[in-house]
Amino acid sequence: MWEPTSGRLLRTLEGHKGRVAGVAFGPAGRTLASASYGGTLNLWEVESGRLLHTLEHGNVARSVAFDPAGRMLASSGGDRTIKLWDTTDFRLLRTIKAKGPVFGVAFDPQGHTLASVGVGTVDLWDTNSGQLTRSIEGHTSAVNCVGYSSAHRLLATKGLDDTIRVWAADGSARVAVIPEPASDWLLPGLAFHPHPPLLATVGSDPNTAKDLRNRVIHIWELDPAILLGQVPTPAVTYTSAKIVLVGDSGVGKTGLGWRLTHGAFQEQASTHGQQFWLLDQLRKTRADGAQCEAILWDLAGQPDYRLIHALF
């Protein structure tokens, strides 16, 4: 813990059994939470440095975040889970199953939504129900950190695809893409200033060699009025169902697929490989605007392909 005005080291907190991957102050500034690769979360008293409590996240704990009221703590890790804890009695409130390892979490300024990042997507969760409300696509590689602006309606993410992306806080639109070379390391480092629209990121200057990246801090000045007032990149809400035809070769899978998608029978030769069709009769737009599609997959039935298809 450091004194920011002078840079003086105030104290060193010890007690984790693995490397420390994330820290977060409680909103009142009296408590510090830390997450470690040993799978534990430690809560410390800031004034004395005393260890107050240890929580077991399990597997690798990568990040922690307090909700704005300080009543809830979120933790995430390599076990594909996000855990929400009650900070008054240290009770586990809820475990959220994610699609992959979760590298970072952040609460929105109201505490109603928790954003998480990991392998490719930015997921928004309802903190009361634990339900996924929106999954935002845009990054083309792993996303290692996320943060909300407390004073402006902005959400920022940083990925290994050499970009910082700025979104409307509700995830409805992407409002900016900032190029920033990234390394191959999942080094977290993104924070909004509490008041002015400034964003700090751990990054790299252009044309920096891979092994020398993530050695500078960039501070970006954002203009929320322009970003949120411009015509944003529209968000498209999309969902698909996959229907797979499997069976021995020569039993008519391709003929059936053709009949379902084209409305007429046509004799088909035995295929080697896989093909797919969109089923127009199952395409629809939901009341909430989501575009729904069904995709019919035809997989070759020869024995040599079965292991490949099972893996696929």
C-alpha positions as CSV (number, residue, x, y, z in Angstrom):
1,M,0.0,0.0,0.0
2,W,1.4,3.4,-1.1
3,E,0.8,7.0,-0.3
4,P,-0.1,8.5,-3.7
5,T,1.1,12.1,-3.1
6,S,4.7,11.1,-2.1
7,G,5.0,7.6,-3.4
8,R,6.0,6.4,0.0
9,L,5.4,2.7,0.9
10,L,3.0,2.6,3.8
11,R,2.9,-1.2,4.5
12,T,3.1,-4.6,2.8
13,L,0.4,-7.1,3.3
14,E,1.4,-10.8,3.4
15,G,-0.6,-14.0,3.7
16,H,-1.5,-15.3,0.2
17,K,0.0,-18.6,-0.9
18,G,0.0,-17.8,-4.6
19,R,0.8,-14.7,-6.7
20,V,-1.6,-11.8,-6.1
21,A,-3.6,-11.1,-9.3
22,G,-6.1,-8.4,-8.3
23,V,-6.9,-5.8,-5.6
24,A,-9.8,-3.5,-4.9
25,F,-10.7,-1.0,-2.2
26,G,-14.2,-1.0,-0.7
27,P,-16.1,2.2,-1.5
28,A,-15.6,3.6,2.1
29,G,-11.9,3.0,1.8
30,R,-11.6,1.0,5.0
31,T,-11.3,-2.4,3.5
32,L,-9.1,-3.9,0.8
33,A,-9.8,-7.1,-1.0
34,S,-7.2,-9.2,-2.8
35,A,-7.3,-12.2,-5.1
36,S,-4.6,-14.8,-5.6
37,Y,-3.7,-17.6,-7.9
38,G,-3.8,-19.8,-4.8
39,G,-7.6,-19.6,-5.0
40,T,-8.2,-17.4,-2.0
41,L,-9.6,-13.9,-1.4
42,N,-8.3,-11.9,1.5
43,L,-10.0,-8.9,3.1
44,W,-7.7,-6.5,5.0
45,E,-8.3,-3.6,7.3
46,V,-6.7,-0.6,5.5
47,E,-5.7,1.4,8.5
48,S,-3.9,-1.4,10.4
49,G,-3.1,-3.9,7.6
50,R,-4.8,-6.6,9.7
51,L,-6.2,-9.6,7.9
52,L,-10.0,-9.6,8.5
53,H,-11.1,-12.7,6.7
54,T,-10.1,-15.3,4.0
55,L,-12.6,-16.6,1.4
56,E,-12.1,-19.6,-0.8
57,H,-12.9,-18.9,-4.4
58,G,-11.4,-22.2,-5.6
59,N,-8.9,-22.7,-8.4
60,V,-7.2,-19.5,-9.6
61,A,-8.7,-16.3,-8.4
62,R,-7.9,-13.5,-10.8
63,S,-10.0,-10.4,-9.9
64,V,-12.2,-8.8,-7.2
65,A,-14.6,-5.9,-7.2
66,F,-16.9,-4.3,-4.6
67,D,-20.3,-3.1,-5.5
68,P,-20.9,0.7,-5.0
69,A,-22.6,0.2,-1.6
70,G,-19.8,-2.1,-0.3
71,R,-22.3,-4.8,0.7
72,M,-21.2,-7.3,-2.0
73,L,-17.9,-8.5,-3.3
74,A,-17.5,-10.2,-6.7
75,S,-14.6,-12.6,-7.5
76,S,-13.7,-14.4,-10.7
77,G,-11.1,-17.0,-11.7
78,G,-9.9,-19.7,-14.0
79,D,-12.6,-22.1,-12.9
80,R,-15.2,-20.4,-15.1
81,T,-17.1,-19.0,-12.2
82,I,-18.0,-15.7,-10.8
83,K,-18.9,-15.6,-7.1
84,L,-20.8,-13.0,-5.2
85,W,-20.2,-12.6,-1.5
86,D,-22.0,-10.8,1.3
87,T,-19.4,-8.5,2.9
88,T,-21.2,-8.3,6.3
89,D,-21.1,-12.0,7.1
90,F,-18.8,-13.3,4.3
91,R,-21.6,-15.6,3.1
92,L,-21.5,-16.9,-0.5
93,L,-24.6,-15.4,-2.1
94,R,-24.4,-16.9,-5.6
95,T,-22.2,-18.7,-8.0
96,I,-22.5,-17.7,-11.7
97,K,-21.3,-20.2,-14.3
98,A,-19.4,-18.4,-17.2
99,K,-18.6,-19.7,-20.6
100,G,-14.8,-19.7,-20.0
101,P,-12.1,-18.4,-17.6
102,V,-13.1,-14.9,-16.3
103,F,-10.2,-12.5,-16.2
104,G,-11.9,-9.4,-14.8
105,V,-15.1,-8.1,-13.2
106,A,-16.6,-4.7,-12.5
107,F,-19.9,-3.4,-11.1
108,D,-21.9,-0.7,-12.8
109,P,-22.3,2.6,-10.7
110,Q,-25.8,1.5,-9.5
111,G,-24.7,-2.0,-8.5
112,H,-27.4,-3.7,-10.6
113,T,-25.1,-5.1,-13.3
114,L,-21.8,-6.9,-13.1
115,A,-19.6,-6.9,-16.2
116,S,-17.2,-9.8,-16.8
117,V,-14.6,-10.4,-19.4
118,G,-12.7,-13.4,-20.6
119,V,-12.4,-15.3,-23.9
120,G,-13.7,-12.9,-26.5
121,T,-16.9,-11.5,-25.1
122,V,-18.0,-9.0,-22.5
123,D,-20.9,-10.4,-20.5
124,L,-23.4,-8.4,-18.4
125,W,-25.1,-10.1,-15.5
126,D,-28.0,-9.1,-13.3
127,T,-26.6,-9.0,-9.7
128,N,-29.9,-9.9,-8.1
129,S,-30.8,-13.0,-10.2
130,G,-27.3,-14.0,-11.6
131,Q,-28.9,-14.2,-15.1
132,L,-26.9,-13.2,-18.2
133,T,-28.6,-10.1,-19.6
134,R,-26.3,-9.3,-22.6
135,S,-23.2,-10.7,-24.2
136,I,-21.3,-8.1,-26.2
137,E,-19.1,-9.2,-29.1
138,G,-16.5,-7.1,-30.8
139,H,-13.0,-8.0,-29.4
140,T,-11.4,-10.6,-31.6
141,S,-9.2,-12.2,-28.9
142,A,-9.2,-12.6,-25.1
143,V,-10.3,-9.6,-23.0
144,N,-8.3,-9.1,-19.9
145,C,-9.8,-6.1,-18.1
146,V,-13.1,-4.1,-17.7
147,G,-14.2,-1.0,-16.0
148,Y,-17.1,1.4,-15.6
149,S,-17.0,5.2,-15.4
150,S,-18.7,6.2,-12.2
151,A,-19.5,9.7,-13.5
152,H,-20.3,9.0,-17.1
153,R,-22.4,6.3,-18.9
154,L,-19.4,4.5,-20.3
155,L,-17.9,1.0,-20.1
156,A,-14.3,0.2,-21.3
157,T,-12.6,-3.1,-22.1
158,K,-9.1,-3.9,-23.1
159,G,-8.1,-7.1,-25.0
160,L,-5.2,-8.9,-26.5
161,D,-6.4,-7.9,-30.0
162,D,-4.5,-4.6,-29.7
163,T,-7.6,-2.5,-28.9
164,I,-9.4,-0.7,-26.1
165,R,-13.1,-0.6,-26.8
166,V,-15.5,1.9,-25.2
167,W,-19.2,1.0,-25.0
168,A,-22.4,2.6,-23.8
169,A,-22.7,1.5,-20.2
170,D,-25.8,-0.7,-20.9
171,G,-23.9,-2.5,-23.7
172,S,-26.3,-1.3,-26.4
173,A,-23.6,0.2,-28.6
174,R,-19.9,0.5,-29.2
175,V,-18.9,4.1,-29.2
176,A,-15.1,4.0,-29.7
177,V,-12.1,1.8,-30.6
178,I,-8.7,2.9,-29.5
179,P,-5.7,1.1,-31.0
180,E,-3.2,0.0,-28.4
181,P,-0.6,-2.7,-28.9
182,A,-1.0,-5.5,-26.3
183,S,1.4,-8.2,-25.2
184,D,0.6,-11.9,-25.0
185,W,0.4,-11.6,-21.2
186,L,-2.9,-11.2,-19.4
187,L,-1.8,-8.1,-17.5
188,P,-4.8,-6.3,-16.1
189,G,-4.7,-2.5,-16.2
190,L,-7.7,-0.2,-16.9
191,A,-9.3,2.4,-14.6
192,F,-11.6,5.4,-15.0
193,H,-10.9,8.6,-13.0
194,P,-13.8,9.1,-10.5
195,H,-14.7,12.5,-11.8
196,P,-13.2,13.8,-15.1
197,P,-13.7,11.6,-18.2
198,L,-10.1,10.2,-18.1
199,L,-9.2,6.6,-18.7
200,A,-5.9,5.1,-17.7
201,T,-4.6,1.8,-19.3
202,V,-1.5,-0.3,-19.0
203,G,-0.3,-0.3,-22.6
204,S,2.3,0.1,-25.3
205,D,3.3,2.7,-27.8
206,P,3.0,1.9,-31.6
207,N,5.6,-0.3,-33.1
208,T,6.8,-1.6,-29.8
209,A,8.3,-5.1,-29.9
210,K,6.1,-7.8,-28.3
211,D,8.5,-8.5,-25.5
212,L,8.7,-4.8,-24.5
213,R,5.0,-4.1,-24.4
214,N,2.9,-3.2,-21.4
215,R,5.6,-1.0,-19.9
216,V,3.8,2.3,-20.0
217,I,0.6,3.8,-18.8
218,H,-1.6,5.8,-21.2
219,I,-4.1,8.3,-20.0
220,W,-6.9,9.0,-22.5
221,E,-9.2,12.0,-22.4
222,L,-12.7,11.1,-23.5
223,D,-15.6,13.3,-24.5
224,P,-18.8,11.5,-23.3
225,A,-21.1,14.0,-25.0
226,I,-19.5,13.3,-28.4
227,L,-19.1,9.6,-27.9
228,L,-22.7,9.0,-26.7
229,G,-24.2,11.6,-29.0
230,Q,-22.7,10.4,-32.2
231,V,-24.4,7.7,-34.3
232,P,-23.1,4.6,-32.5
233,T,-22.1,1.4,-34.1
234,P,-25.5,-0.4,-33.8
235,A,-25.6,-3.5,-31.6
236,V,-27.3,-6.6,-33.1
237,T,-28.8,-9.1,-30.7
238,Y,-28.6,-12.5,-32.2
239,T,-29.2,-16.1,-31.1
240,S,-29.0,-19.4,-33.0
241,A,-30.0,-23.0,-32.5
242,K,-27.9,-25.8,-33.9
243,I,-29.7,-28.9,-35.2
244,V,-27.4,-31.8,-36.2
245,L,-28.2,-34.7,-38.5
246,V,-26.1,-37.7,-37.6
247,G,-26.2,-41.4,-38.7
248,D,-24.6,-43.9,-41.0
249,S,-23.6,-43.0,-44.5
250,G,-26.2,-43.5,-47.2
251,V,-29.3,-43.4,-44.9
252,G,-30.5,-40.1,-46.4
253,K,-29.3,-37.3,-44.1
254,T,-28.4,-35.0,-46.9
255,G,-31.7,-35.7,-48.7
256,L,-33.6,-34.9,-45.6
257,G,-31.6,-31.7,-45.0
258,W,-32.3,-30.6,-48.6
259,R,-36.0,-31.4,-48.3
260,L,-36.3,-29.3,-45.1
261,T,-34.4,-26.3,-46.4
262,H,-35.6,-26.2,-50.0
263,G,-39.1,-27.6,-49.7
264,A,-38.6,-30.4,-52.3
265,F,-36.8,-33.7,-52.6
266,Q,-33.7,-34.1,-54.7
267,E,-31.6,-37.2,-54.8
268,Q,-28.2,-36.6,-53.2
269,A,-24.8,-38.3,-53.6
270,S,-23.0,-39.5,-50.5
271,T,-21.0,-36.5,-49.0
272,H,-17.6,-36.5,-47.4
273,G,-17.4,-33.7,-44.9
274,Q,-20.0,-31.4,-43.5
275,Q,-22.4,-28.8,-44.7
276,F,-25.1,-26.6,-43.2
277,W,-28.2,-24.7,-44.1
278,L,-30.3,-21.9,-42.5
279,L,-33.8,-23.0,-41.9
280,D,-35.8,-20.0,-43.1
281,Q,-39.1,-21.4,-41.7
282,L,-37.6,-21.2,-38.2
283,R,-36.2,-17.7,-38.6
284,K,-37.9,-15.0,-36.5
285,T,-37.4,-11.7,-34.7
286,R,-38.3,-11.8,-31.0
287,A,-40.3,-9.1,-29.3
288,D,-37.1,-7.7,-27.8
289,G,-35.5,-7.3,-31.2
290,A,-33.3,-10.4,-31.1
291,Q,-32.7,-12.1,-34.4
292,C,-33.3,-15.8,-34.1
293,E,-32.0,-18.4,-36.5
294,A,-31.8,-22.2,-36.7
295,I,-28.9,-23.9,-38.5
296,L,-29.1,-27.4,-39.8
297,W,-25.8,-29.3,-39.9
298,D,-25.3,-32.4,-42.1
299,L,-22.3,-34.5,-40.9
300,A,-20.8,-37.2,-43.0
301,G,-21.6,-40.7,-41.7
302,Q,-18.6,-42.7,-42.8
303,P,-16.9,-44.4,-39.8
304,D,-13.6,-42.5,-40.3
305,Y,-15.4,-39.2,-39.6
306,R,-17.1,-40.1,-36.4
307,L,-14.4,-39.2,-34.0
308,I,-13.8,-35.9,-35.8
309,H,-17.5,-35.0,-35.6
310,A,-17.6,-36.0,-32.0
311,L,-14.7,-33.7,-31.2
312,F,-16.2,-30.9,-33.3
